[in-house]
Amino acid sequence: MAVITLYAKAGCHLCDEARVHLEDLAAERDCELREVDIRGDAELFERYRYRIPVITLDGAERLEGQIARADVFALLDR
């Protein structure tokens, strides 16, 4: 099963949009969703603070910034 992780933080509207797209994907496809708040880890905060949201698929960074629904759904088609 694919593991999709969303790196995000509260108050980020782009993160909220990406989360909705991921929840829609999980409702239709077999995958495990995880979400990590970058504010809980200084290293993650430095790595992603200007790039969020960032979506990884099985640990590999795939999408970041303004993320379209079609791009999220294409993650599992690659």
Backbone hydrogen bonds, N-H to C=O, Kabsch-Sander energy under -0.5 kcal/mol:
donor,donor_aa,acceptor,acceptor_aa,energy
2,A,30,D,-0.6
4,I,2,A,-0.6
4,I,32,E,-3.1
5,T,3,V,-0.5
5,T,56,T,-2.0
6,L,34,R,-2.6
7,Y,5,T,-0.6
7,Y,54,V,-3.2
8,A,6,L,-0.6
8,A,36,V,-2.6
12,C,9,K,-1.2
13,H,11,G,-0.7
16,D,12,C,-2.0
17,E,13,H,-2.1
18,A,14,L,-2.3
19,R,15,C,-2.5
20,V,16,D,-1.9
21,H,17,E,-2.1
22,L,18,A,-2.4
23,E,19,R,-2.6
24,D,20,V,-2.2
25,L,21,H,-2.2
26,A,22,L,-2.7
27,A,23,E,-1.4
28,E,24,D,-0.8
28,E,25,L,-1.2
29,R,25,L,-2.6
31,C,29,R,-0.9
32,E,2,A,-3.1
33,L,31,C,-0.5
34,R,4,I,-2.5
36,V,6,L,-3.0
38,I,8,A,-2.6
38,I,36,V,-0.7
40,G,37,D,-1.9
41,D,38,I,-1.3
45,F,41,D,-2.6
46,E,42,A,-2.2
47,R,43,E,-2.2
48,Y,44,L,-2.8
49,R,45,F,-2.1
51,R,48,Y,-2.2
52,I,48,Y,-1.7
54,V,7,Y,-1.8
55,I,63,L,-3.0
56,T,5,T,-2.5
57,L,60,A,-2.5
58,D,3,V,-3.4
58,D,56,T,-0.5
60,A,57,L,-1.9
62,R,55,I,-2.9
63,L,55,I,-1.8
65,G,51,R,-1.5
65,G,53,P,-1.7
67,I,65,G,-0.7
68,A,66,Q,-0.5
72,V,68,A,-1.7
73,F,69,R,-2.4
74,A,70,A,-1.6
75,L,71,D,-0.7
75,L,72,V,-1.1
76,L,73,F,-0.5
77,D,74,A,-1.3
78,R,74,A,-0.5
78,R,75,L,-0.8
